[in-house]
């Protein structure tokens, strides 16, 4: 599964995207953010305020309860500030 | 019949007059055109540029989803949305919304709705660069922008 990061989440993690093989226990977006926070110090810093971070699956907004089974691409990013 | 909105995400600048002419050319059913242009402020002379990061693919898809909702909700006969990314200097354009309809209220409402949703749902992030050469970090999302969405909730 491809995981992509944007804005300050990307800067804190240190990469634009990464391919991860996830343990079967990770079922939802919320499970995934909790898992990512345990990978290393950079990920821990990026996901320290997990409630602030937004997620998209296959380029559509989702919330923490959304299952990740159908995901080809999951993205994490801060609240948006366009316009 | 609902229209197909024209959505573009690009680094280049856009021209309001040209885009409006494109939308209205050869049309005799349009009675109202509302345009909104968002520009880069200099924040009291402090800012040298805004850097807009976006999520390629999702940016276009999400703006299209918002535009389609607007087209379903109001009797609009034309809709153009352009959002720029990359480095943008004070005074330059960032975003353009053009809504056309037979009568003005639908065009005003659709343009307003689009901007409210664009600000909080379209995947763009602004970083500030200061004239001092300092990177001022990422712009924080405003609660007010999120609250603005509630006025579009339908009973």
gemmi code that builds the backbone of each chain (N, CA, C; Angstrom):
import gemmi

chains = {
    "A": [
        ("UNK", (0.841, -1.205, 0.000), (0.000, 0.000, 0.000), (0.873, 1.251, 0.000)),
        ("UNK", (0.472, 2.226, -0.838), (1.242, 3.471, -0.897), (0.664, 4.470, 0.105)),
        ("UNK", (1.529, 5.032, 0.912), (1.101, 6.052, 1.861), (1.786, 7.359, 1.469)),
        ("UNK", (0.978, 8.396, 1.286), (1.515, 9.692, 0.850), (1.294, 10.739, 1.926)),
        ("UNK", (2.224, 11.682, 1.977), (2.157, 12.734, 2.998), (2.258, 14.100, 2.337)),
        ("UNK", (1.565, 15.077, 2.920), (1.606, 16.435, 2.375), (1.847, 17.465, 3.480)),
        ("UNK", (2.383, 18.626, 3.014), (2.618, 19.805, 3.870), (3.450, 19.422, 5.107)),
        ("UNK", (3.038, 19.898, 6.308), (3.936, 19.634, 7.452), (3.976, 18.178, 7.864)),
        ("UNK", (3.002, 17.392, 7.507), (3.080, 15.948, 7.802), (4.235, 15.350, 6.981)),
        ("UNK", (4.308, 15.748, 5.710), (5.398, 15.302, 4.821), (6.767, 15.745, 5.369)),
        ("UNK", (6.840, 17.008, 5.800), (8.128, 17.512, 6.303), (8.571, 16.763, 7.562)),
        ("UNK", (7.612, 16.471, 8.435), (7.980, 15.778, 9.684), (8.350, 14.315, 9.440)),
        ("UNK", (7.589, 13.649, 8.565), (7.907, 12.242, 8.274), (9.246, 12.168, 7.534)),
        ("UNK", (9.461, 13.143, 6.618), (10.748, 13.195, 5.912), (10.725, 12.596, 4.517)),
        ("UNK", (9.601, 12.024, 4.108), (9.457, 11.504, 2.731), (8.071, 11.888, 2.191)),
        ("UNK", (7.970, 11.946, 0.842), (6.683, 12.264, 0.182), (5.731, 11.079, 0.265)),
        ("UNK", (6.313, 9.902, 0.079), (5.477, 8.703, 0.080), (6.319, 7.500, 0.444)),
        ("UNK", (5.653, 6.452, 0.865), (6.354, 5.209, 1.170), (5.404, 4.037, 0.975)),
        ("UNK", (6.029, 2.902, 0.670), (5.264, 1.677, 0.447), (5.417, 0.841, 1.709)),
        ("UNK", (4.312, 0.493, 2.357), (4.414, -0.268, 3.595), (3.581, -1.542, 3.520)),
        ("UNK", (4.122, -2.587, 4.123), (3.345, -3.807, 4.302), (2.822, -3.766, 5.733)),
        ("UNK", (1.512, -3.767, 5.858), (0.915, -3.531, 7.172), (0.497, -4.831, 7.851)),
        ("UNK", (0.627, -4.868, 9.164), (0.124, -6.035, 9.910), (-1.397, -6.165, 9.707)),
        ("UNK", (-1.909, -7.388, 9.716), (-3.343, -7.638, 9.485), (-4.245, -6.968, 10.519)),
        ("UNK", (-3.666, -6.680, 11.680), (-4.471, -6.085, 12.758), (-4.926, -4.659, 12.429)),
        ("UNK", (-4.318, -4.069, 11.401), (-4.666, -2.682, 11.063), (-5.839, -2.659, 10.089)),
        ("UNK", (-6.994, -2.284, 10.606), (-8.236, -2.368, 9.830), (-8.748, -1.008, 9.358)),
        ("UNK", (-8.523, 0.024, 10.166), (-9.111, 1.334, 9.864), (-8.021, 2.404, 9.747)),
        ("UNK", (-8.437, 3.574, 9.255), (-7.531, 4.721, 9.154), (-6.968, 5.068, 10.545)),
        ("UNK", (-7.820, 4.997, 11.551), (-7.375, 5.286, 12.925), (-6.320, 4.305, 13.402)),
        ("UNK", (-6.515, 3.017, 13.068), (-5.505, 1.995, 13.424), (-4.174, 2.334, 12.756)),
        ("UNK", (-4.282, 2.777, 11.490), (-3.076, 3.058, 10.717), (-2.301, 4.250, 11.292)),
        ("UNK", (-3.004, 5.325, 11.666), (-2.286, 6.474, 12.227), (-1.590, 6.078, 13.544)),
        ("UNK", (-2.271, 5.263, 14.346), (-1.666, 4.811, 15.609), (-0.417, 3.973, 15.325)),
        ("UNK", (-0.494, 3.132, 14.291), (0.647, 2.291, 13.921), (1.812, 3.129, 13.387)),
        ("UNK", (1.496, 4.073, 12.484), (2.539, 4.910, 11.877), (3.328, 5.669, 12.953)),
        ("UNK", (2.630, 6.097, 13.981), (3.276, 6.856, 15.065), (4.343, 6.028, 15.798)),
        ("UNK", (4.301, 4.704, 15.624), (5.256, 3.835, 16.338), (6.480, 3.465, 15.484)),
        ("UNK", (6.484, 3.854, 14.196), (7.550, 3.402, 13.285), (8.930, 3.930, 13.675)),
        ("UNK", (9.023, 5.248, 13.844), (10.296, 5.855, 14.263), (10.019, 7.257, 14.813)),
        ("UNK", (11.071, 7.976, 15.156), (10.896, 9.305, 15.770), (10.211, 10.298, 14.825)),
        ("UNK", (10.588, 10.244, 13.536), (9.982, 11.173, 12.570), (8.474, 10.964, 12.464)),
        ("UNK", (8.081, 9.708, 12.307), (6.650, 9.391, 12.223), (5.949, 9.766, 13.530)),
        ("UNK", (6.624, 9.506, 14.640), (6.024, 9.822, 15.944), (5.764, 11.323, 16.050)),
        ("UNK", (6.713, 12.135, 15.557), (6.551, 13.596, 15.601), (5.403, 14.023, 14.682)),
        ("UNK", (5.336, 13.424, 13.487), (4.299, 13.787, 12.517), (2.902, 13.450, 13.038)),
        ("UNK", (2.792, 12.310, 13.716), (1.469, 11.837, 14.144), (1.194, 12.072, 15.635)),
        ("UNK", (1.980, 12.965, 16.232), (1.794, 13.256, 17.660), (0.390, 13.794, 17.937)),
        ("UNK", (-0.098, 14.654, 17.017), (-1.461, 15.166, 17.180), (-2.342, 14.524, 16.120)),
        ("UNK", (-2.591, 13.239, 16.295), (-3.306, 12.453, 15.280), (-4.695, 13.015, 14.979)),
        ("UNK", (-5.314, 13.647, 15.975), (-6.665, 14.195, 15.787), (-6.704, 15.337, 14.783)),
        ("UNK", (-5.575, 16.031, 14.642), (-5.503, 17.176, 13.724), (-5.378, 16.721, 12.281)),
        ("UNK", (-4.769, 15.554, 12.091), (-4.419, 15.119, 10.740), (-5.629, 14.543, 9.988)),
        ("UNK", (-5.753, 14.946, 8.729), (-6.838, 14.469, 7.868), (-6.306, 13.354, 6.979)),
        ("UNK", (-7.252, 12.549, 6.461), (-6.836, 11.422, 5.627), (-7.696, 11.314, 4.381)),
        ("UNK", (-7.113, 10.743, 3.339), (-7.869, 10.441, 2.122), (-7.502, 9.036, 1.673)),
        ("UNK", (-8.505, 8.296, 1.207), (-8.263, 6.987, 0.607), (-8.622, 7.082, -0.867)),
        ("UNK", (-7.702, 6.640, -1.722), (-7.913, 6.708, -3.178), (-8.411, 8.099, -3.587)),
        ("UNK", (-7.821, 9.123, -2.959), (-8.047, 10.537, -3.293), (-9.435, 11.054, -2.937)),
        ("UNK", (-10.056, 10.439, -1.919), (-11.304, 10.979, -1.360), (-11.180, 11.082, 0.157)),
        ("UNK", (-11.724, 12.187, 0.706), (-11.656, 12.371, 2.157), (-12.337, 11.218, 2.897)),
        ("UNK", (-11.703, 10.799, 3.997), (-12.290, 9.756, 4.849), (-12.076, 10.138, 6.305)),
        ("UNK", (-12.780, 9.450, 7.222), (-12.487, 9.698, 8.638), (-11.831, 8.481, 9.275)),
        ("UNK", (-11.519, 8.624, 10.566), (-10.705, 7.624, 11.261), (-11.342, 6.232, 11.298)),
        ("UNK", (-12.678, 6.176, 11.209), (-13.373, 4.875, 11.284), (-13.379, 4.113, 9.957)),
        ("UNK", (-12.962, 4.773, 8.884), (-13.060, 4.152, 7.556), (-12.123, 2.945, 7.437)),
        ("UNK", (-12.650, 1.804, 6.964), (-11.788, 0.632, 6.748), (-10.784, 0.892, 5.618)),
        ("UNK", (-9.603, 0.322, 5.722), (-8.574, 0.571, 4.709), (-8.430, -0.577, 3.708)),
        ("UNK", (-9.295, -1.592, 3.823), (-9.151, -2.791, 2.992), (-9.122, -2.491, 1.489)),
        ("UNK", (-9.907, -1.515, 1.039), (-10.015, -1.228, -0.400), (-8.980, -0.208, -0.886)),
        ("UNK", (-8.109, 0.223, 0.000), (-7.223, 1.334, -0.347), (-6.034, 0.912, -1.194)),
        ("UNK", (-5.816, 1.626, -2.304), (-4.551, 1.483, -3.036), (-3.584, 2.562, -2.562)),
        ("UNK", (-4.171, 3.706, -2.189), (-3.372, 4.866, -1.811), (-4.040, 5.550, -0.619)),
        ("UNK", (-3.268, 5.764, 0.423), (-3.784, 6.506, 1.581), (-2.900, 7.728, 1.784)),
        ("UNK", (-3.537, 8.878, 1.967), (-2.754, 10.097, 2.175), (-3.094, 10.714, 3.529)),
        ("UNK", (-2.083, 11.318, 4.142), (-2.266, 12.035, 5.407), (-1.769, 13.463, 5.234)),
        ("UNK", (-2.541, 14.419, 5.771), (-2.189, 15.829, 5.601), (-2.868, 16.685, 6.661)),
        ("UNK", (-2.354, 17.917, 6.837), (-2.987, 18.828, 7.807), (-4.311, 19.362, 7.257)),
        ("UNK", (-5.117, 20.032, 8.099), (-6.317, 20.694, 7.583), (-5.931, 21.616, 6.420)),
        ("UNK", (-6.786, 21.685, 5.425), (-6.438, 22.373, 4.193), (-6.560, 23.893, 4.313)),
        ("UNK", (-5.702, 24.577, 3.568), (-5.663, 26.050, 3.635), (-5.572, 26.666, 2.236)),
        ("UNK", (-6.309, 26.086, 1.294), (-6.300, 26.633, -0.063), (-7.260, 27.793, -0.205)),
        ("UNK", (-7.579, 28.115, -1.432), (-8.534, 29.179, -1.729), (-7.903, 30.549, -1.719)),
    ],
    "B": [
        ("UNK", (-31.191, 19.627, -16.838), (-29.857, 19.185, -17.254), (-28.792, 19.856, -16.397)),
        ("UNK", (-27.879, 19.071, -15.861), (-26.783, 19.706, -15.129), (-25.578, 19.869, -16.066)),
        ("UNK", (-24.816, 20.902, -15.803), (-23.679, 21.243, -16.654), (-22.429, 20.498, -16.219)),
        ("UNK", (-21.424, 20.485, -17.075), (-20.132, 19.923, -16.689), (-19.206, 21.085, -16.327)),
        ("UNK", (-18.838, 21.193, -15.043), (-17.967, 22.302, -14.648), (-16.569, 22.163, -15.266)),
        ("UNK", (-15.942, 23.283, -15.539), (-14.563, 23.283, -16.019), (-13.646, 23.524, -14.819)),
        ("UNK", (-12.814, 22.530, -14.516), (-11.936, 22.603, -13.340), (-10.480, 22.483, -13.771)),
        ("UNK", (-9.658, 23.426, -13.351), (-8.226, 23.367, -13.683), (-7.366, 23.660, -12.466)),
        ("UNK", (-6.308, 22.870, -12.317), (-5.324, 23.083, -11.262), (-4.009, 23.291, -11.989)),
        ("UNK", (-3.395, 24.459, -11.838), (-2.252, 24.805, -12.677), (-1.280, 25.730, -11.971)),
        ("UNK", (-0.025, 25.746, -12.451), (0.974, 26.662, -11.896), (0.827, 28.047, -12.532)),
        ("UNK", (0.399, 28.081, -13.801), (0.330, 29.341, -14.546), (-0.769, 30.259, -14.020)),
        ("UNK", (-0.602, 31.520, -14.315), (-1.608, 32.517, -14.002), (-2.836, 32.299, -14.897)),
        ("UNK", (-3.936, 32.991, -14.582), (-5.138, 32.943, -15.424), (-5.609, 34.361, -15.671)),
        ("UNK", (-6.445, 34.508, -16.695), (-6.968, 35.821, -17.050), (-8.479, 35.813, -16.913)),
        ("UNK", (-8.981, 36.639, -15.983), (-10.402, 36.673, -15.656), (-11.275, 36.982, -16.882)),
        ("UNK", (-10.866, 37.994, -17.655), (-11.641, 38.412, -18.825), (-11.738, 37.281, -19.850)),
        ("UNK", (-10.583, 36.661, -20.076), (-10.524, 35.559, -21.042), (-11.400, 34.378, -20.602)),
        ("UNK", (-11.315, 34.041, -19.317), (-12.072, 32.894, -18.796), (-13.574, 33.179, -18.823)),
        ("UNK", (-13.957, 34.419, -18.525), (-15.375, 34.783, -18.553), (-15.893, 34.722, -19.990)),
        ("UNK", (-15.094, 35.232, -20.924), (-15.490, 35.215, -22.341), (-15.670, 33.778, -22.823)),
        ("UNK", (-14.771, 32.894, -22.384), (-14.856, 31.478, -22.770), (-16.164, 30.848, -22.300)),
        ("UNK", (-16.550, 31.224, -21.078), (-17.746, 30.638, -20.476), (-19.035, 31.149, -21.128)),
        ("UNK", (-19.012, 32.384, -21.590), (-20.253, 32.998, -22.093), (-20.343, 33.022, -23.629)),
        ("UNK", (-19.249, 32.680, -24.321), (-19.225, 32.765, -25.788), (-20.357, 31.964, -26.430)),
        ("UNK", (-21.104, 32.615, -27.293), (-22.156, 31.946, -28.058), (-23.359, 31.521, -27.232)),
        ("UNK", (-23.453, 32.023, -25.998), (-24.551, 31.618, -25.115), (-25.566, 32.755, -25.003)),
        ("UNK", (-26.848, 32.403, -25.036), (-27.893, 33.421, -24.924), (-28.837, 33.119, -23.757)),
        ("UNK", (-28.464, 32.084, -22.961), (-29.295, 31.684, -21.815), (-28.744, 32.219, -20.496)),
        ("UNK", (-27.599, 32.895, -20.551), (-26.956, 33.383, -19.319), (-27.388, 34.818, -19.037)),
        ("UNK", (-27.959, 35.040, -17.851), (-28.367, 36.391, -17.467), (-27.486, 36.989, -16.396)),
        ("UNK", (-26.647, 36.135, -15.766), (-25.826, 36.613, -14.652), (-24.504, 35.861, -14.613)),
        ("UNK", (-23.427, 36.592, -14.388), (-22.114, 35.970, -14.202), (-21.513, 36.556, -12.928)),
        ("UNK", (-21.188, 35.682, -11.978), (-20.516, 36.116, -10.752), (-19.109, 35.548, -10.766)),
        ("UNK", (-18.106, 36.405, -10.518), (-16.733, 35.914, -10.469), (-16.119, 36.241, -9.109)),
        ("UNK", (-15.307, 35.332, -8.633), (-14.522, 35.577, -7.421), (-13.064, 35.292, -7.754)),
        ("UNK", (-12.187, 36.229, -7.408), (-10.754, 36.006, -7.568), (-10.095, 36.139, -6.206)),
        ("UNK", (-9.335, 35.145, -5.817), (-8.552, 35.205, -4.581), (-7.124, 35.580, -4.938)),
        ("UNK", (-6.585, 36.597, -4.250), (-5.225, 37.057, -4.536), (-4.320, 36.862, -3.319)),
        ("UNK", (-3.025, 36.884, -3.574), (-2.038, 36.757, -2.503), (-1.819, 38.123, -1.853)),
        ("UNK", (-2.036, 38.215, -0.521), (-1.778, 39.449, 0.243), (-0.310, 39.505, 0.636)),
        ("UNK", (0.186, 40.716, 0.964), (1.587, 40.783, 1.423), (1.695, 40.815, 2.945)),
        ("UNK", (0.546, 40.701, 3.639), (0.516, 40.676, 5.115), (1.282, 41.859, 5.704)),
        ("UNK", (0.854, 43.050, 5.304), (1.463, 44.273, 5.843), (2.903, 44.476, 5.403)),
        ("UNK", (3.234, 43.962, 4.228), (4.581, 44.169, 3.686), (5.596, 43.114, 4.119)),
        ("UNK", (5.149, 42.126, 4.911), (6.068, 41.110, 5.452), (6.361, 39.964, 4.483)),
        ("UNK", (5.363, 39.671, 3.633), (5.423, 38.431, 2.853), (6.107, 38.612, 1.501)),
        ("UNK", (7.008, 37.695, 1.155), (7.607, 37.745, -0.188), (6.893, 36.793, -1.134)),
        ("UNK", (6.357, 35.697, -0.616), (5.618, 34.757, -1.470), (4.849, 33.750, -0.628)),
        ("UNK", (3.798, 33.217, -1.234), (3.114, 32.053, -0.682), (3.522, 30.873, -1.533)),
        ("UNK", (3.726, 29.740, -0.862), (4.018, 28.522, -1.615), (2.823, 27.607, -1.424)),
        ("UNK", (2.182, 27.260, -2.520), (1.001, 26.395, -2.429), (1.335, 24.977, -2.836)),
        ("UNK", (1.229, 24.087, -1.850), (1.411, 22.665, -2.146), (0.035, 22.070, -2.419)),
        ("UNK", (-0.048, 21.102, -3.317), (-1.341, 20.456, -3.573), (-1.153, 18.957, -3.739)),
        ("UNK", (-2.257, 18.260, -3.716), (-2.266, 16.805, -3.898), (-2.729, 16.571, -5.342)),
        ("UNK", (-1.773, 16.345, -6.256), (-2.149, 16.200, -7.674), (-3.140, 15.047, -7.840)),
        ("UNK", (-4.118, 15.244, -8.650), (-5.140, 14.215, -8.843), (-6.307, 14.448, -7.908)),
        ("UNK", (-6.037, 14.402, -6.595), (-7.128, 14.631, -5.651), (-7.613, 16.080, -5.713)),
        ("UNK", (-6.712, 17.032, -5.962), (-7.124, 18.447, -6.009), (-8.194, 18.624, -7.088)),
        ("UNK", (-7.928, 18.126, -8.284), (-8.893, 18.222, -9.388), (-10.186, 17.467, -9.039)),
        ("UNK", (-10.015, 16.259, -8.504), (-11.172, 15.408, -8.196), (-12.063, 16.049, -7.136)),
        ("UNK", (-11.456, 16.598, -6.092), (-12.236, 17.170, -4.992), (-12.940, 18.455, -5.439)),
        ("UNK", (-12.245, 19.301, -6.198), (-12.896, 20.527, -6.702), (-14.061, 20.133, -7.610)),
        ("UNK", (-13.861, 19.113, -8.437), (-14.948, 18.659, -9.329), (-16.142, 18.161, -8.521)),
        ("UNK", (-15.875, 17.447, -7.430), (-16.979, 16.961, -6.591), (-17.753, 18.142, -5.994)),
        ("UNK", (-17.035, 19.162, -5.535), (-17.687, 20.343, -4.947), (-18.492, 21.069, -6.034)),
        ("UNK", (-17.895, 21.203, -7.209), (-18.552, 21.905, -8.321), (-19.824, 21.170, -8.754)),
        ("UNK", (-19.756, 19.840, -8.762), (-20.946, 19.068, -9.144), (-22.070, 19.232, -8.126)),
        ("UNK", (-21.695, 19.305, -6.847), (-22.722, 19.554, -5.813), (-23.386, 20.908, -6.037)),
        ("UNK", (-22.592, 21.914, -6.369), (-23.142, 23.254, -6.625), (-24.074, 23.216, -7.840)),
        ("UNK", (-23.653, 22.487, -8.872), (-24.447, 22.417, -10.110), (-25.768, 21.671, -9.895)),
        ("UNK", (-25.763, 20.736, -8.930), (-27.002, 20.015, -8.612), (-27.951, 20.883, -7.780)),
        ("UNK", (-27.350, 21.752, -6.962), (-28.149, 22.506, -5.996), (-28.756, 23.786, -6.576)),
        ("UNK", (-28.034, 24.431, -7.502), (-28.527, 25.693, -8.075), (-28.648, 25.568, -9.593)),
        ("UNK", (-29.597, 26.311, -10.187), (-29.759, 26.245, -11.639), (-28.678, 27.050, -12.368)),
        ("UNK", (-27.442, 26.580, -12.268), (-26.363, 27.306, -12.930), (-26.125, 26.732, -14.326)),
        ("UNK", (-25.760, 27.619, -15.227), (-25.609, 27.227, -16.633), (-24.153, 27.216, -17.067)),
        ("UNK", (-23.246, 27.575, -16.161), (-21.822, 27.519, -16.467), (-21.012, 27.684, -15.200)),
        ("UNK", (-19.882, 26.965, -15.122), (-19.058, 27.014, -13.924), (-17.595, 26.751, -14.291)),
        ("UNK", (-16.728, 27.664, -13.868), (-15.284, 27.486, -14.080), (-14.586, 27.670, -12.739)),
        ("UNK", (-13.695, 26.747, -12.412), (-12.873, 26.891, -11.208), (-11.418, 26.657, -11.588)),
        ("UNK", (-10.553, 27.607, -11.250), (-9.111, 27.452, -11.493), (-8.391, 27.699, -10.179)),
        ("UNK", (-7.524, 26.781, -9.791), (-6.727, 26.963, -8.569), (-5.260, 26.788, -8.930)),
        ("UNK", (-4.449, 27.759, -8.538), (-3.012, 27.680, -8.841), (-2.243, 26.978, -7.722)),
        ("UNK", (-1.058, 26.461, -8.070), (-0.143, 25.917, -7.069), (1.251, 26.447, -7.367)),
        ("UNK", (2.191, 26.198, -6.467), (3.561, 26.678, -6.640), (3.754, 27.991, -5.898)),
        ("UNK", (4.819, 28.709, -6.247), (5.129, 29.970, -5.558), (4.350, 31.121, -6.168)),
        ("UNK", (3.667, 31.868, -5.312), (2.820, 32.962, -5.775), (3.186, 34.234, -5.002)),
        ("UNK", (3.494, 35.297, -5.723), (3.933, 36.556, -5.106), (2.727, 37.421, -4.736)),
        ("UNK", (2.890, 38.326, -3.749), (1.809, 39.240, -3.384), (1.284, 39.975, -4.625)),
        ("UNK", (-0.038, 40.097, -4.695), (-0.668, 40.758, -5.832), (-1.062, 39.801, -6.938)),
        ("UNK", (-0.496, 38.581, -6.911), (-0.831, 37.607, -7.954), (-2.113, 36.850, -7.608)),
        ("UNK", (-2.712, 36.288, -8.650), (-3.927, 35.480, -8.491), (-3.631, 34.130, -7.854)),
        ("UNK", (-4.566, 33.638, -7.050), (-4.475, 32.270, -6.507), (-5.613, 31.411, -7.052)),
        ("UNK", (-6.828, 31.931, -6.949), (-7.991, 31.095, -7.280), (-9.042, 31.922, -8.023)),
        ("UNK", (-9.750, 31.245, -8.931), (-10.826, 31.891, -9.684), (-12.064, 30.999, -9.688)),
        ("UNK", (-13.202, 31.600, -9.379), (-14.486, 30.901, -9.516), (-15.386, 31.768, -10.399)),
        ("UNK", (-15.955, 31.177, -11.428), (-16.935, 31.893, -12.258), (-18.211, 31.052, -12.293)),
        ("UNK", (-19.311, 31.656, -11.888), (-20.601, 30.963, -11.930), (-21.558, 31.770, -12.803)),
        ("UNK", (-22.207, 31.079, -13.721), (-23.175, 31.732, -14.602), (-24.531, 31.085, -14.419)),
        ("UNK", (-25.587, 31.911, -14.509), (-26.944, 31.387, -14.368), (-27.919, 32.329, -15.075)),
        ("UNK", (-29.166, 31.900, -15.279), (-30.144, 32.793, -15.903), (-30.412, 34.024, -15.029)),
        ("UNK", (-30.457, 33.831, -13.689), (-30.732, 34.928, -12.758), (-29.650, 34.993, -11.691)),
        ("UNK", (-29.441, 36.184, -11.099), (-28.234, 36.419, -10.297), (-28.101, 35.594, -9.027)),
        ("UNK", (-29.216, 35.304, -8.325), (-29.078, 34.697, -7.005), (-28.365, 33.347, -7.053)),
        ("UNK", (-28.695, 32.538, -8.037), (-28.055, 31.218, -8.148), (-26.553, 31.360, -8.380)),
        ("UNK", (-26.172, 32.341, -9.186), (-24.745, 32.546, -9.487), (-23.995, 33.020, -8.242)),
        ("UNK", (-24.592, 33.963, -7.492), (-23.970, 34.423, -6.235), (-23.823, 33.255, -5.255)),
        ("UNK", (-24.905, 32.515, -5.052), (-24.898, 31.428, -4.072), (-23.902, 30.328, -4.450)),
        ("UNK", (-23.907, 29.950, -5.718), (-23.016, 28.867, -6.162), (-21.555, 29.270, -5.994)),
        ("UNK", (-21.223, 30.509, -6.332), (-19.832, 30.977, -6.215), (-19.403, 30.997, -4.742)),
        ("UNK", (-20.297, 31.460, -3.889), (-20.046, 31.532, -2.459), (-19.845, 30.141, -1.841)),
        ("UNK", (-20.731, 29.239, -2.189), (-20.692, 27.842, -1.745), (-19.363, 27.203, -2.175)),
        ("UNK", (-19.012, 27.408, -3.428), (-17.776, 26.823, -3.959), (-16.557, 27.298, -3.191)),
        ("UNK", (-16.478, 28.590, -2.915), (-15.317, 29.110, -2.193), (-15.264, 28.575, -0.765)),
        ("UNK", (-16.417, 28.503, -0.094), (-16.431, 27.981, 1.275), (-15.918, 26.537, 1.328)),
        ("UNK", (-16.362, 25.720, 0.392), (-15.953, 24.317, 0.399), (-14.525, 24.131, -0.105)),
        ("UNK", (-14.167, 24.959, -1.089), (-12.808, 24.893, -1.619), (-11.763, 25.138, -0.522)),
        ("UNK", (-12.046, 26.117, 0.326), (-11.074, 26.497, 1.359), (-10.822, 25.379, 2.361)),
        ("UNK", (-11.857, 24.600, 2.633), (-11.724, 23.600, 3.699), (-11.643, 22.162, 3.199)),
        ("UNK", (-11.950, 21.921, 1.906), (-11.974, 20.550, 1.397), (-10.995, 20.262, 0.261)),
        ("UNK", (-10.627, 21.297, -0.499), (-9.698, 21.056, -1.611), (-8.287, 20.917, -1.044)),
        ("UNK", (-7.560, 19.861, -1.440), (-6.253, 19.594, -0.823), (-5.138, 20.520, -1.312)),
        ("UNK", (-5.100, 21.712, -0.699), (-4.045, 22.703, -0.928), (-3.572, 23.182, 0.441)),
        ("UNK", (-2.282, 23.479, 0.527), (-1.707, 23.984, 1.785), (-0.771, 25.138, 1.468)),
        ("UNK", (-0.894, 26.211, 2.276), (-0.087, 27.410, 2.038), (1.057, 27.509, 3.038)),
        ("UNK", (2.231, 27.811, 2.494), (3.383, 28.106, 3.347), (3.819, 29.541, 3.069)),
        ("UNK", (4.178, 30.266, 4.142), (4.561, 31.666, 3.973), (6.077, 31.836, 3.919)),
        ("UNK", (6.524, 32.589, 2.921), (7.934, 32.985, 2.847), (8.005, 34.485, 3.105)),
        ("UNK", (8.863, 34.891, 4.020), (8.947, 36.305, 4.392), (10.037, 37.029, 3.612)),
        ("UNK", (9.902, 38.366, 3.550), (10.897, 39.195, 2.855), (12.258, 39.084, 3.533)),
        ("UNK", (12.264, 38.811, 4.830), (13.517, 38.661, 5.572), (14.280, 37.404, 5.146)),
        ("UNK", (13.653, 36.581, 4.302), (14.307, 35.349, 3.862), (13.891, 34.158, 4.704)),
        ("UNK", (13.178, 34.441, 5.776), (12.733, 33.400, 6.705), (11.536, 32.632, 6.136)),
        ("UNK", (11.506, 31.362, 6.453), (10.341, 30.526, 6.135), (9.417, 30.646, 7.351)),
        ("UNK", (8.225, 31.187, 7.150), (7.319, 31.443, 8.281), (6.401, 30.265, 8.589)),
        ("UNK", (6.643, 29.155, 7.929), (5.880, 27.948, 8.228), (4.538, 27.871, 7.520)),
        ("UNK", (3.800, 26.837, 7.850), (2.519, 26.552, 7.208), (1.416, 27.386, 7.827)),
        ("UNK", (0.537, 27.880, 6.993), (-0.604, 28.662, 7.458), (-1.563, 27.722, 8.197)),
        ("UNK", (-2.044, 28.155, 9.370), (-3.006, 27.335, 10.120), (-4.403, 27.473, 9.524)),
        ("UNK", (-5.141, 26.386, 9.535), (-6.539, 26.440, 9.093), (-7.333, 27.270, 10.100)),
        ("UNK", (-8.297, 28.025, 9.613), (-9.107, 28.874, 10.490), (-10.423, 28.194, 10.852)),
        ("UNK", (-10.772, 28.261, 12.155), (-12.050, 27.705, 12.605), (-13.218, 28.373, 11.875)),
        ("UNK", (-13.034, 29.681, 11.587), (-14.093, 30.441, 10.912), (-14.437, 29.844, 9.550)),
        ("UNK", (-13.408, 29.353, 8.845), (-13.641, 28.750, 7.533), (-14.479, 27.481, 7.675)),
        ("UNK", (-14.172, 26.722, 8.729), (-14.916, 25.480, 8.986), (-16.364, 25.811, 9.375)),
        ("UNK", (-16.515, 26.854, 10.227), (-17.864, 27.264, 10.650), (-18.705, 27.765, 9.482)),
        ("UNK", (-18.030, 28.373, 8.482), (-18.754, 28.939, 7.332), (-19.554, 27.862, 6.602)),
        ("UNK", (-19.100, 26.623, 6.698), (-19.775, 25.527, 5.982), (-21.177, 25.263, 6.506)),
        ("UNK", (-21.377, 25.536, 7.800), (-22.667, 25.189, 8.422), (-23.828, 25.950, 7.775)),
        ("UNK", (-23.525, 27.130, 7.207), (-24.629, 27.894, 6.613), (-25.192, 27.242, 5.349)),
        ("UNK", (-24.470, 26.249, 4.818), (-24.950, 25.566, 3.613), (-25.705, 24.282, 3.930)),
        ("UNK", (-25.826, 23.974, 5.233), (-26.547, 22.757, 5.604), (-28.015, 22.926, 5.272)),
        ("UNK", (-28.562, 21.888, 4.663), (-29.972, 21.972, 4.276), (-30.841, 21.275, 5.294)),
        ("UNK", (-31.984, 21.896, 5.571), (-32.911, 21.340, 6.556), (-33.548, 20.069, 6.012)),
    ],
}
model = gemmi.Model(1)
for chain_id, residues in chains.items():
    chain = gemmi.Chain(chain_id)
    for i, (resn, *xyz) in enumerate(residues, 1):
        res = gemmi.Residue()
        res.name, res.seqid = resn, gemmi.SeqId(i, " ")
        for name, pos in zip(("N", "CA", "C"), xyz):
            atom = gemmi.Atom()
            atom.name, atom.element = name, gemmi.Element(name[0])
            atom.pos, atom.b_iso = gemmi.Position(*pos), 0.0
            res.add_atom(atom)
        chain.add_residue(res)
    model.add_chain(chain)
structure = gemmi.Structure()
structure.add_model(model)
structure.setup_entities()
